[in-house]
Amino acid sequence: MNRTMKKISILSLVLVIALIAAMALSLVSCDKETVAETQDANTVSDAAEETVVGTGDTSFNFKAKLKDGTVKSYIVKTDKTTVGDALVEVGLISGSNDQYGLMVDTVCGETLIYENDKMYWAFYRDGKYANAGVDSTEIDTNVVYSFEATPA
């Protein structure tokens, strides 16, 4: 009788391990589906959040990454020749002019004051730090321009 009980115990243990393994695998596959569904949902919402602003024959893509990490996306339509003039015209940026050009302090309604926020607006072309100011950058319709709230 003792031998039969040992076999049943071993068989029960094997079944419990098999069930635990099956549950673990099903949880892993559920997580992958959830991640994929979330990524698809984010892609759709990003496209839905793109806003068209301005009027004109030329259009370009503009994104702004705000202080809290929120990203706003726009298609800017204009007849201006520089990115800065176009963004000022549609009210997406503002700032003050000095000897170096337009010093942007406000993007999409969010103002950064370096002395208080220890942040500034960095200007990018296709995700790379721009080598010229926004007010002297000629519009290229194949480029995505962006400003990001950047810690000092």
N, C-alpha and C positions, 0 to 999 in steps of 0.2 A: 504494500500500500504506500509506503514511504517513497518508493521509487516512482510510482505513478504521480504522486503529488509534486515531486521534483520536476517531472516532465511537464506537467501542467503549468507549474510556476515559470519554467523556462519559456514555454510556448507563450504564456501570457506576457512575459517581459518582452519577447520578440515582437509580439503584436502591438504592445504599447509603444515601443521604439519606432515601429513602422508607421503608426498613426501620427506620432509626433513629427517624424520626418515629412510625411505627407502634408500635415498642417503647415509646417514651416515653408515648404515649397509653394503651397498655395498662397501664403501670405506674401512671399517674395514676388510672385507673379502678379498679385493684386497691386502691390506697390508700383511695379513697372507700368501697369496700365494707368494708374492714377497719375503718375508723373507725365506720361504721354498725353493723357486727357488734359492735364493742367497746362502743358506746353501748347497744345492746340488752342485751348481757350485763351491763353495769353496772346498768341499770334493773332487770333480773331479780334480781340479787344484792342490790340495795338493798332490794327488797321482801322478799326471803327473810331478810334480817338484822333486820327489824323484830320486836322482842320484846314480848310482852304481859306486863305486870307488875301485881300488885295485884289487888284485888277491890273491887267496888262498882258502883253504878248509873251513875256518871259516868265518861266516858273522854275523854282528850285525847292529842294527839301531843306527844312530847318528843324532842328531838335533842341530842346532845352532841358537840361538836367538840373532840377531845383535843389535847394539846400536839403530837403528831406528825402531826396533820391527819386522823387516823382519825375517822370519823363513826359514832356509834352512834344507833340509832333505836328508839324505844319507843312503845307504846300503854300509857298509864297508866290503870288502872281504880281508882276511889276513891269514898269517900263524904265525903271532906274538901271544904272549900269554897275553899281557896287552893292555888295551884300549889306553893308552898313546903311546906305541910303534907303534900300528897300525895307529893311527891318525897322528903321525909324519911321518910315512912311506908314507902315501898317500897325505901329504901336507895340511891336514886340520887344524893342530895346530902347533905352534912353540913357543919357549920361551927359557929360560936359566935354566941351572941346578945349584942348590946350595945345601947346606947341607940338605935341606928339600925335595929335589927332583926337578922335572920339574915345574918351575914357568911359566905358560902359559900366554903369552901376546898377541898372535895373534891367532884368530880363523877365518877360512874361509877368510883369507886375511885382516881381520879387526883387527888392533892393538889398544889396549887400554893401555894408560899410566896413571897410577893411579894419579900421581901428576897433570897431565893436564886435564884428563877426569873426575876425581872423580868417576871412575867406575872400575870394575875388572871383570874377567871371573869367574863365579861360575860354578862348576862342579856338575851335577846331575845324579842320577840313578833312572829311572822310575819316574821322577818328584820330587824326594826327594833329598835334599842336600847330596852329597856323604860324607861318613865318612873317606875316604882315598883319596889320590892324584890320578890323572889320570894315572900317571906312575907306580903306585903300584896296580891298580885295574885290577884284572884278568877278562878276557872277559867272559861274560855269554851271550849266544846267545838269551836268553829270556828277556833280559833287554834292554831298550832304554836309551842310554847315551846322555847327552846333556851339552852344555855350554851356559850360558846366560850372556849377558852384564848386569851387576848389579850395580846400583848406590851405592856408599859407604855410 
